[in-house]
Amino acid sequence: MTNKYLLLAFTALSVAVFTNGKSFGKDGDEKAKPKYNVLFIAVDDLNTDLGAYGNTFVKSPNIDRLAKRGVKFDRAYTQFPLCSPSRSSLLTGQRPDVTKIYELQTHFRKNLPDIVTLPQLFKNNNYYSARVGKIYHYGVPGQIGTDGLDDPQSWDHKVNPKGRDKTEESLVKNLTPDRGLGSALAWRATEGTDEEQTDGMVATEAIKIMTEKKDEPFFLAVGFYRPHSPYVAPKKYFDQYPLDKIPLPKEAENDLDDIPEAALFTKPPHWGLDEAKRREALRAYYATISFMDAQVGRLIDAVDKLKLTGNTIIVLWSDHGYNVGQHGQWMKQSLFENSARVPLIISVPGGTKGKASGRTVELLDIYPTLAELCGLDPKQSLQGKSLTPLLKNPNAIWDKSAYTQVRRGEIFGRSVRTERFRYTEWDHGKAGVELYDHQKDPEEFTNLAKDNNFIITANEMAALLKKGYPVVE
């Protein structure tokens, strides 16, 4: 066979494997054993302040390294910027208006008792399915070391580490003492090693499982706790960020004048903290990003050392973004870009490497993507769309918008994002409307909803929003 035909044959085989995740014998018969392992890395409260996403200040060398091994999605969005609603949506493949999870107390199986979750799909197809750390929701730091709202049907094995960040919780400094630690701007620079922290233990336990199961197919979900508050990490990570060098987000005078009251989560702006304390909080947030990033690096190194690189898909995602002072807002629970947008990186063996996709995608798309890559049939309707076309060609034609919602008391805010615009309605528009042109205004300083020059755009976006939310509360 000539080199030309050898190349064609190899290409055809690669496409077949990449498309359905199955290997073939000499006679073309499908083998029963799935082709790929999945290393499923969840990060709690991580925004896109990462080197790979263009932030030159934050040190994230290992996530940046992962981005060079796969496709980085520049416009990926959460369905609900709060831990449990977001995770319930991603892991069931259903939007929040189907799961009916809008808060942190209700388990999704109360509303969807028979749903097959993403890890359960792999478990049902002879994968070893294991969880280390936070995948389904439980409160941080209060429920560290417990099962929280875990789903036992999803796993063959689970591990709930608890490190010195939890046992030394009383030593944390709270800059907003009227708020509980899980929703406070609070931090601690600790002594000791990475491995003594909960996230260090998560990495250690995950590596142990990969080592033990390297010869059989596995779905390993690894859930890191940082940078969720309180921002706790070894002191060496804080030392990487001199306090006087911390860059605060740009703010515009009278910025809030054209923003609906319902859009604001942090009241008063910055919870009243002065610039010095905001730098203190942001330094701690960035330190915990770098600490978590180091643990991601340990996982990547283990994949390579165990010679699993050629048959392991790696997915890294955050449950939602995070405001760090934009519009005076902190944390999540808003529909501004910094809260709705998430990092999402997918690395497939033999697939596209080091490329970015600017298409609008959703966390909801992860479930159908992994099912297709591994040739598994969910046998149920999923509301996301497989990203495999974008994993092959990050600039492929794509007609999907991204939808994010949040609840404010008894009303909802619902938002749709296209590659250029973000459009948001609060209480179906009765409590306010927002329209931002990200081509000219990426920081969302100018609300164009009442601008006569954008009437057609606003109407088109309103129709798009309605299309994405057929279920009305």
C-alpha positions in Angstrom: 0.0 0.0 0.0 1.4 3.4 -0.9 2.0 6.1 1.7 -1.0 8.0 0.2 -3.4 5.2 0.8 -1.9 4.4 4.2 -2.6 8.1 5.2 -6.2 7.9 3.9 -6.8 4.7 5.8 -5.4 6.1 9.0 -7.4 9.3 8.6 -10.7 7.3 8.1 -10.0 5.2 11.2 -9.2 8.3 13.3 -12.4 10.0 12.2 -14.4 6.9 13.1 -12.8 6.7 16.5 -13.1 10.4 17.2 -16.7 10.3 16.2 -18.0 7.4 18.2 -15.3 6.5 20.6 -15.2 2.8 19.7 -12.3 0.7 18.4 -12.5 -1.9 15.7 -11.0 -5.4 15.2 -9.4 -6.6 12.0 -12.7 -7.8 10.6 -14.4 -4.4 11.3 -16.3 -5.8 14.3 -16.8 -3.3 17.1 -15.1 -4.3 20.3 -17.1 -4.2 23.5 -14.6 -2.2 25.4 -15.0 1.6 25.1 -12.2 3.5 23.6 -11.8 6.4 26.0 -11.5 7.1 29.7 -12.9 10.4 30.9 -11.2 12.7 33.4 -13.9 15.1 34.4 -12.5 18.1 36.3 -15.0 20.5 38.0 -13.8 23.7 39.6 -15.9 25.7 42.1 -16.5 29.4 41.4 -13.8 29.8 38.7 -14.1 32.7 36.2 -12.0 33.2 33.1 -9.2 35.1 34.9 -6.7 32.6 33.5 -3.7 32.9 31.3 -5.3 30.8 28.6 -8.2 33.3 28.5 -6.0 36.3 28.2 -5.4 37.4 31.8 -1.7 38.1 31.9 -1.7 38.7 35.7 -3.1 35.5 37.0 -0.7 32.5 37.1 -2.5 29.4 35.8 0.3 27.5 34.0 -1.4 24.0 34.2 -4.8 25.0 32.9 -3.0 26.9 30.2 -1.1 23.7 29.4 -4.3 21.8 29.2 -5.7 24.4 26.8 -2.7 23.7 24.5 -3.7 20.0 24.5 -7.3 20.6 23.4 -10.0 23.1 22.4 -10.7 26.1 24.6 -14.2 27.5 24.4 -14.0 31.3 24.7 -17.8 31.8 24.9 -19.0 29.1 27.2 -21.9 29.8 29.6 -23.5 28.4 32.7 -27.3 27.8 32.7 -27.6 29.2 36.2 -24.9 31.1 38.1 -25.3 29.2 41.4 -23.7 25.9 42.3 -26.6 23.4 42.7 -28.8 24.6 39.8 -25.8 24.7 37.5 -24.4 21.3 38.4 -27.9 19.7 38.4 -28.4 21.0 34.8 -25.0 19.9 33.5 -25.1 16.4 35.1 -28.7 15.6 34.0 -28.5 17.3 30.6 -31.6 19.3 31.3 -32.2 23.0 31.7 -33.1 24.5 35.1 -36.7 25.0 34.1 -36.9 21.2 33.7 -34.9 20.2 36.8 -36.7 22.9 38.8 -33.6 23.4 40.8 -33.2 27.1 41.6 -31.7 27.0 45.1 -29.2 25.0 47.2 -31.5 22.7 49.2 -33.5 20.5 46.8 -32.1 17.3 45.3 -32.8 17.0 41.5 -34.1 13.5 42.0 -37.1 14.9 43.8 -38.2 16.3 40.5 -36.5 13.9 38.1 -36.4 10.5 39.9 -35.6 8.4 36.9 -33.2 10.6 35.0 -29.9 9.0 34.0 -27.1 11.4 34.9 -23.9 11.8 32.9 -21.7 9.7 35.3 -24.5 7.2 35.6 -24.6 6.7 31.8 -20.9 5.7 32.0 -21.5 3.5 35.0 -24.4 1.8 33.2 -22.0 1.1 30.3 -19.4 -0.8 32.2 -17.2 2.1 33.1 -15.8 2.4 36.6 -17.5 5.6 37.8 -15.9 7.4 40.7 -16.1 10.8 42.4 -13.5 12.6 44.4 -14.6 15.9 46.0 -17.4 18.2 44.9 -19.3 17.2 41.8 -23.0 17.5 42.8 -23.7 20.3 45.2 -22.8 20.6 48.8 -22.0 23.7 50.8 -18.5 25.0 51.0 -17.0 25.2 53.6 -19.8 23.9 55.8 -20.2 20.5 54.2 -16.6 19.7 53.2 -16.0 16.0 54.1 -19.6 15.0 53.7 -21.8 13.7 50.8 -23.9 16.8 50.7 -26.5 16.5 47.8 -24.5 13.7 46.1 -26.2 11.2 43.9 -25.3 7.6 44.9 -26.7 6.2 41.7 -24.0 7.9 39.7 -21.0 6.2 41.3 -19.2 3.0 42.0 -17.0 4.8 44.4 -16.8 8.2 46.2 -14.2 10.0 48.3 -14.9 13.1 50.5 -11.6 14.6 51.5 -11.3 17.0 54.4 -8.1 19.0 54.9 -6.6 21.6 57.2 -8.5 24.4 55.4 -11.6 22.9 57.0 -10.1 22.1 60.4 -8.5 25.5 60.7 -11.6 27.3 59.6 -11.8 29.4 62.7 -8.5 31.2 61.6 -10.0 32.6 58.4 -10.2 36.4 58.1 -13.6 37.6 57.1 -13.7 41.0 55.4 -17.5 40.9 55.3 -18.3 39.6 58.8 -22.1 39.9 58.4 -21.9 37.2 55.7 -21.3 33.4 56.3 -17.9 32.1 55.2 -19.4 30.4 52.1 -20.6 33.7 50.7 -18.1 36.0 52.3 -15.0 37.8 51.1 -12.8 35.8 53.5 -9.3 34.4 53.2 -6.4 32.7 54.9 -2.8 32.1 53.8 -1.8 28.9 55.5 1.4 27.1 56.4 2.1 23.6 55.4 1.9 21.7 52.1 -0.5 21.6 49.2 -1.3 17.9 50.1 -2.6 18.9 53.5 -5.4 21.1 51.9 -8.7 19.6 50.8 -7.9 20.2 47.2 -4.5 18.7 47.5 -6.1 15.6 49.0 -8.6 15.6 46.1 -5.7 15.4 43.6 -4.0 12.7 45.6 -7.1 10.5 45.8 -7.8 11.0 42.1 -4.3 10.0 41.1 -4.7 6.9 43.3 -7.9 5.9 41.5 -6.3 6.5 38.1 -3.3 4.3 39.1 -5.5 1.5 40.3 -7.9 1.6 37.3 -5.5 2.4 34.5 -6.2 -0.9 32.8 -10.0 -0.6 32.6 -12.2 2.2 31.3 -13.1 4.8 33.9 -15.1 8.0 34.3 -13.3 9.9 37.0 -15.0 13.1 38.3 -12.6 15.3 40.2 -14.2 18.2 42.0 -12.0 21.0 43.4 -13.3 23.4 46.1 -11.1 26.4 45.3 -11.4 29.2 44.4 -14.7 29.1 46.2 -14.7 31.3 49.4 -13.2 31.3 51.9 -10.1 31.7 49.8 -7.7 29.4 51.6 -4.3 28.3 50.1 -0.7 27.9 51.2 1.1 31.1 51.7 3.4 30.6 48.7 0.5 31.2 46.4 -0.3 34.5 48.1 3.3 35.5 47.7 2.9 35.3 43.9 0.6 38.3 44.1 2.0 41.5 45.7 -0.9 43.3 47.3 0.0 46.7 45.7 0.1 45.1 42.2 -3.5 43.7 42.3 -5.4 45.2 39.3 -9.0 46.1 40.2 -11.6 45.9 37.4 -12.3 49.1 35.5 -15.4 50.9 36.8 -17.4 53.7 35.0 -18.9 56.7 36.6 -22.7 56.4 36.9 -22.4 52.8 35.6 -25.4 51.6 37.6 -27.8 54.4 36.3 -29.0 52.3 33.4 -29.0 48.9 35.1 -32.2 47.5 36.5 -32.3 47.1 40.3 -33.1 43.4 40.0 -29.8 42.9 38.1 -27.7 43.7 41.2 -26.8 41.0 43.7 -24.1 42.8 45.7 -25.8 45.7 47.7 -24.4 48.2 48.4 -21.7 48.0 45.7 -18.6 46.1 46.9 -20.6 45.5 50.1 -19.1 48.8 51.2 -15.5 47.7 51.1 -12.8 50.2 50.2 -10.2 49.6 47.5 -7.6 48.3 49.9 -9.9 45.5 51.2 -11.1 44.7 47.6 -7.5 44.2 46.6 -7.0 42.0 49.6 -10.0 39.9 48.6 -9.0 39.7 44.9 -5.4 38.7 45.8 -6.8 35.8 47.9 -9.1 34.8 45.0 -6.2 34.7 42.6 -3.9 32.9 45.1 -6.5 30.1 45.4 -6.8 29.9 41.6 -3.1 29.3 41.4 -3.2 26.7 44.1 -6.1 24.9 42.5 -4.2 25.1 39.1 -1.2 23.3 40.7 -3.5 20.4 41.6 -4.8 20.3 38.0 -1.2 20.0 37.0 -0.7 17.0 39.2 -3.6 15.3 37.5 -2.3 16.0 34.0 1.1 14.8 35.0 -0.4 11.6 36.4 -2.3 11.0 33.1 1.0 11.2 31.2 3.0 9.2 33.7 0.4 6.4 33.7 0.5 6.4 29.9 -3.2 7.2 29.7 -2.7 10.2 27.4 -3.7 8.3 24.3 -7.0 7.1 25.5 -8.2 9.7 28.1 -10.5 12.6 27.3 -10.0 15.5 29.8 -12.7 18.0 30.4 -12.2 21.0 32.7 -15.2 23.3 33.6 -16.4 25.6 36.2 -20.0 25.6 37.5 -20.3 29.4 36.8 -18.3 32.5 36.5 -17.4 35.0 39.2 -17.7 38.8 39.6 -14.6 40.4 41.3 -15.9 44.0 41.4 -17.4 44.6 37.9 -20.4 46.9 38.4 -19.7 46.8 42.1 -20.7 43.1 42.1 -18.9 40.1 43.7 -19.3 36.4 43.3 -22.1 34.8 41.3 -25.9 35.1 41.0 -25.9 37.8 38.4 -26.4 37.8 34.6 -23.4 40.0 33.8 -20.8 38.4 31.6 -18.3 37.7 34.3 -20.8 35.7 36.3 -22.4 33.8 33.4 -19.3 33.0 31.4 -17.2 30.0 32.4 -13.9 28.4 31.4 -14.4 25.2 29.4 -11.6 23.1 27.9 -11.9 19.7 26.2 -8.9 17.6 25.2 -9.6 14.5 23.1 -6.8 12.1 22.2 -5.8 12.6 18.6 -8.1 15.6 18.3 -7.6 19.3 17.7 -4.9 20.9 19.9 -4.2 24.4 21.1 -7.2 26.0 19.3 -9.9 28.3 20.6 -13.6 28.3 19.6 -15.5 31.6 19.6 -18.9 29.9 19.2 -21.5 30.3 22.0 -21.8 27.1 23.9 -23.3 25.9 27.2 -22.3 23.7 30.1 -25.4 21.7 29.1 -23.5 20.6 25.9 -21.0 18.6 27.8 -23.3 15.6 28.4 -24.2 15.0 24.8 -20.6 15.6 23.7 -19.1 13.0 26.0 -21.8 10.5 25.1 -21.1 10.9 21.4 -17.3 10.8 21.8 -17.6 7.6 23.8 -20.3 6.0 21.6 -22.9 5.8 24.4 -26.6 6.1 23.9 -28.3 8.2 26.7 -31.7 6.7 25.8 -33.3 10.0 26.9 -33.7 13.4 25.5 -30.9 15.8 26.3 -31.3 19.6 25.9 -27.7 20.4 25.0 -25.9 20.0 21.7 -22.9 17.9 21.1 -19.7 20.0 20.6 -17.9 17.4 18.5 -18.2 19.5 15.3 -16.4 22.3 17.2 -13.8 19.9 18.6 -12.9 19.0 15.0 -13.2 22.5 13.6 -13.4 25.2 16.3 -14.7 27.7 13.7 -17.4 25.4 12.2 -20.7 26.9 11.3 -22.8 27.0 14.5 -26.3 28.4 15.1 -26.6 27.9 18.9 -27.1 30.7 21.4 -26.4 30.4 25.2 -29.0 30.8 27.9 -28.5 31.8 31.5 -31.0 32.5 34.2 -31.2 33.4 37.9 -33.9 33.9 40.5 -34.4 37.0 42.6 -36.9 36.2 45.3 -40.1 35.5 43.3 -38.9 36.7 39.9 -36.5 35.4 37.3 -33.9 37.1 35.2 -33.3 35.4 31.9 -30.5 36.1 29.5 -29.5 35.0 26.0 -26.0 35.4 24.6 -25.0 35.4 20.9 -21.5 35.9 19.7 -22.1 39.7 19.6 -24.9 40.6 22.0 -26.3 39.8 25.5 -30.0 40.4 26.1 -31.6 40.1 29.5 -35.2 40.4 30.8 -36.1 40.6 34.5 -39.6 39.3 35.3 -40.4 39.1 31.6 -39.2 42.6 31.2 -41.5 44.1 33.8 -38.5 44.6 36.2 -36.1 45.8 33.5 -34.4 44.9 30.3 -30.7 44.9 29.3 -28.9 44.8 26.0 -25.1 44.9 25.6 -23.0 45.0 22.4 -19.9 43.0 23.2 -18.3 43.9 20.0 -18.0 47.5 21.2 -18.7 47.2 24.9 -17.2 44.0 26.3 -17.4 45.3 29.9 -21.2 45.9 29.6 -21.1 49.6 30.6 -23.8 50.8 28.2 -27.3 49.3 28.3 -28.8 49.7 24.8 -32.2 48.3 25.6 -33.8 51.8 25.2 -31.6 53.0 22.4 -33.6 53.7 19.2 -30.7 52.6 17.1 -31.0 49.1 18.5 -34.8 48.5 18.4 -34.5 45.9 15.7 -31.7 44.1 17.6 -33.6 44.2 20.9 -36.7 42.7 19.2 -34.7 40.0 17.6 -33.0 39.2 20.8 -36.3 39.1 22.7 -37.6 36.6 20.2 -34.5 34.5 20.7 -34.9 34.7 24.4 -38.5 33.5 24.2 -37.4 30.6 22.0 -34.9 29.4 24.6 -37.4 29.5 27.5 -40.5 27.6 26.3 -41.3 26.6 29.9 -42.8 29.6 31.8 -42.7 29.7 35.6 
